[in-house]
Amino acid sequence: MRVLVTGAKGQLGIDLMNELKRQGLEGLGVDVEEMDVTDAETCRRVIFKANVDAVIHCAAYTAVDAAEDQVELCRRINGEGTRNVAEACREAGVKLMYISTDYVFDGKGTRPWEPDDARAPLNVYGQTKYEGELAIEELLDRYFIVRIAWVFGVAGKNFIKTMLRLGKERGAVSVVDDQVGSPTYTYDLARLLTDMIQTEHYGRYHATNEGECSWYEFACEIFRQAGMDNVKVTPVTSEMFAAKATRPSNSRMNRDKLTEKGFERLPDWKDALGRFLKAIDV
């Protein structure tokens, strides 16, 4: 099986390329240099030339706060760009997996979000990812929409690396305690996505590591596992933490559909954190 991965230089893209190889599949990785998703003709040319069986679309504009000021750029990449990829997949007759986000929901309540719940994004990033989902649902029959959240991987920047750096530099951090979700390790996620792309079990899915926590609890566990118990972690509310884009307070995701369709779910997030810390040699 041949699989084209967009955004192949990102946290998830790198792990996906490695996992495809591990499972004996042929992965073709492209990034903006090879396939600018905002260019419909380029998407069509690259996907047709690649002669693949499937596309995993990871490429996205992910700077959540900056998106509030760069609305059109964010929309061109996440909304219109995803439409370009979907149209090319339709013409080429290949299935598409779209990596989406918990930010398509409004974050209200405490009940875990179901894959088919109504979508009502709170910020520009979430709105444009929602537009990408709509484009895929409109254009394709053979698609996976996989929503992920609180992602961390060995490559690139993430919350864990930021906490470790600030803990060393300052010895104290303040972290919001009124947003709850599930940290997700790209290494684990890549295995699941590679398993999924080889099936015909299409539809919307939620894929995060098992368990849940607040960002504050996540930070406390990071320092505990890293042996940095001397770092003082202070819980604060979202109002006290200045951010341009509104974040959902409830990012709990129901993952039961994975079990229903016979997929192996991801390990507990604390287990994933421990393996990640070893991988970056902490």
C-alpha positions in Angstrom: 0.0 0.0 0.0 1.3 3.5 -0.9 0.3 6.4 1.3 1.0 10.1 0.8 1.5 12.1 4.0 1.1 15.9 3.9 2.9 17.9 6.5 5.5 15.2 6.7 8.0 17.4 8.5 5.7 18.1 11.5 5.5 16.3 14.8 2.9 13.8 13.6 4.1 13.6 10.1 7.6 12.4 11.1 6.2 9.7 13.3 3.7 8.7 10.6 6.4 8.2 8.0 8.4 6.0 10.5 5.3 4.0 11.4 4.3 3.4 7.8 7.8 2.0 7.2 7.5 -0.2 10.3 4.3 -1.7 9.1 5.7 -2.4 5.7 3.8 0.3 3.8 5.3 2.7 1.3 5.1 6.3 2.7 5.6 9.3 0.5 6.1 12.4 2.5 5.5 16.0 1.2 5.6 19.3 2.9 4.9 22.9 1.7 8.0 22.8 -0.6 6.6 19.8 -2.5 2.9 20.4 -2.2 1.5 23.8 -1.2 -2.1 22.8 -0.3 -3.4 26.3 -1.2 -2.6 25.6 -4.8 -5.3 23.3 -6.2 -3.4 22.4 -9.4 -0.3 21.5 -7.4 -2.4 19.2 -5.1 -3.9 17.5 -8.2 -0.5 17.1 -9.9 1.3 15.7 -6.9 -1.4 13.3 -5.8 -1.9 11.9 -9.3 1.8 11.6 -9.9 2.3 9.8 -6.6 -0.1 7.1 -7.6 -1.1 6.3 -4.0 -3.9 4.3 -2.4 -4.5 6.9 0.3 -3.6 10.3 1.6 -3.1 11.3 5.3 -3.6 15.0 5.4 -1.6 16.4 8.4 -0.6 19.7 6.9 -2.2 22.6 8.7 -1.9 26.1 10.0 -1.7 25.4 13.8 -0.6 28.7 15.4 -3.9 29.1 17.3 -3.3 32.6 18.7 -1.7 34.0 15.6 -4.7 32.7 13.6 -6.9 35.4 15.2 -4.9 38.0 13.2 -4.1 35.9 10.2 -7.6 34.8 9.4 -7.3 34.6 5.7 -4.0 32.7 5.7 -5.4 30.2 8.2 -8.5 29.7 6.1 -6.6 29.3 2.9 -4.5 26.5 4.4 -7.0 24.7 6.7 -10.3 25.3 4.9 -9.6 25.9 1.2 -6.4 23.9 1.3 -8.2 20.9 2.6 -10.8 21.3 0.0 -8.1 21.2 -2.7 -6.7 18.0 -1.2 -10.1 16.4 -1.1 -10.9 17.4 -4.7 -7.7 15.9 -5.9 -8.4 12.7 -3.9 -11.8 12.5 -5.4 -10.5 12.8 -8.9 -7.7 10.3 -8.3 -10.0 7.9 -6.6 -8.0 7.6 -3.4 -9.2 7.6 0.2 -8.4 10.5 2.5 -7.6 10.7 6.2 -8.0 14.2 7.7 -6.3 15.1 11.0 -8.7 17.5 12.8 -9.0 18.8 16.3 -11.1 19.1 19.5 -11.3 22.8 18.7 -14.2 22.2 16.4 -16.4 22.0 19.5 -17.4 24.8 21.8 -15.9 23.2 24.9 -19.0 23.5 27.1 -20.1 21.1 29.8 -18.2 18.1 31.1 -19.5 15.2 29.0 -16.9 13.8 26.6 -17.5 14.9 23.0 -18.9 12.2 20.6 -17.6 12.1 17.1 -21.0 13.1 15.6 -21.8 15.9 18.1 -22.7 19.3 16.7 -19.7 21.5 15.9 -19.4 25.1 17.1 -15.8 26.4 17.1 -14.7 29.1 19.5 -11.8 30.5 17.5 -10.4 31.0 14.0 -8.3 27.9 14.0 -11.2 25.7 15.1 -13.5 27.3 12.6 -11.1 26.7 9.7 -10.5 23.1 10.7 -14.3 22.7 10.8 -14.5 24.1 7.3 -12.0 21.5 6.3 -14.2 18.8 7.7 -17.2 20.1 5.8 -15.3 20.1 2.5 -14.3 16.5 3.0 -17.8 15.4 4.0 -19.2 17.2 0.9 -16.8 15.9 -1.6 -15.9 12.3 -0.5 -17.4 9.0 0.5 -14.2 7.3 1.5 -12.8 9.4 4.3 -11.6 9.4 7.9 -11.9 12.5 10.0 -9.7 11.9 13.1 -9.8 14.5 15.8 -6.9 14.8 18.1 -6.0 17.0 21.0 -3.1 18.2 23.2 -0.5 16.7 20.9 3.2 16.1 21.8 6.0 14.4 19.9 9.7 14.2 19.9 10.0 16.5 16.9 9.1 20.2 17.2 7.7 22.3 20.0 5.1 21.2 22.5 3.7 21.8 26.0 6.0 19.2 27.7 9.2 20.8 26.3 8.0 24.2 27.2 7.3 23.2 30.8 10.7 21.5 31.2 12.4 24.6 29.8 10.5 27.0 32.0 10.9 24.8 35.1 14.7 24.8 34.6 14.9 28.5 33.9 12.5 29.9 36.5 11.9 27.1 39.0 8.1 28.0 39.0 5.3 28.0 36.5 1.6 29.0 36.4 -0.7 26.7 34.5 -4.4 26.9 33.8 -6.5 24.4 35.7 -9.9 25.0 34.1 -9.3 23.3 30.8 -9.5 19.5 30.7 -8.5 17.1 28.0 -6.3 14.1 27.1 -2.6 14.5 26.2 -1.7 12.6 23.0 1.7 11.2 22.0 2.3 11.3 18.2 4.2 8.0 18.4 1.1 6.2 19.7 -1.2 8.1 17.4 0.9 7.2 14.3 0.4 3.5 15.0 -3.4 3.9 15.2 -3.6 6.1 12.1 -1.5 3.6 10.1 -3.8 0.8 11.3 -6.9 2.7 10.3 -5.8 3.8 6.9 -5.5 0.1 5.9 -9.2 -0.4 6.5 -12.5 0.7 5.0 -14.0 1.7 8.4 -14.7 5.3 7.3 -16.2 8.2 9.3 -15.4 10.5 12.2 -13.2 9.4 15.1 -11.7 10.7 18.2 -8.1 9.6 18.9 -6.3 10.6 22.1 -4.4 8.8 24.8 -6.5 7.2 27.5 -7.3 9.2 30.7 -7.8 12.9 31.2 -6.3 15.8 33.2 -6.2 19.6 33.3 -3.2 21.4 31.9 -2.1 22.1 35.6 -2.3 18.3 36.4 -0.4 17.6 33.2 2.4 20.0 34.2 2.6 18.5 37.7 2.9 15.0 36.3 5.6 16.2 33.8 7.8 17.5 36.6 7.1 14.5 38.8 8.2 12.0 36.1 11.1 14.2 35.1 12.4 14.3 38.7 11.9 18.0 39.0 9.8 18.1 42.2 11.4 21.4 43.2 9.5 23.3 40.5 6.5 25.2 42.0 3.4 24.8 39.9 0.6 27.3 40.5 -2.9 26.7 39.2 -4.6 29.7 37.5 -7.8 30.3 35.6 -8.1 30.9 31.9 -9.0 34.6 32.6 -5.6 35.1 34.3 -3.8 33.6 31.4 -3.7 36.1 28.5 -4.3 34.4 25.2 -5.7 35.9 22.0 -7.8 32.8 21.0 -10.4 31.4 23.3 -9.7 27.8 24.3 -12.4 25.1 25.0 -12.7 24.3 28.7 -13.9 20.8 27.9 -11.7 18.8 25.5 -12.7 15.4 26.7 -13.1 13.1 23.7 -15.2 9.8 23.6 -13.0 7.2 22.0 -15.5 4.3 22.1 -15.9 4.2 18.3 -12.3 3.0 18.0 -13.2 -0.1 20.1 -16.5 -0.6 18.2 -14.5 -0.7 14.9 -11.9 -3.1 16.2 -9.0 -0.6 16.5 -6.5 -0.8 19.4 -6.8 2.3 21.6 -3.9 4.4 22.7 -2.2 3.7 26.1 -2.8 5.9 29.2 -1.4 9.4 28.8 0.9 9.0 31.9 2.5 6.0 30.3 2.9 7.9 27.1 4.5 10.8 28.9 7.0 8.5 30.5 8.0 7.0 27.2 8.3 10.4 25.7 10.6 11.7 28.4 12.8 8.7 27.8 12.8 9.4 24.1 14.1 12.9 24.7 16.5 11.7 27.3 15.1 13.5 30.4 
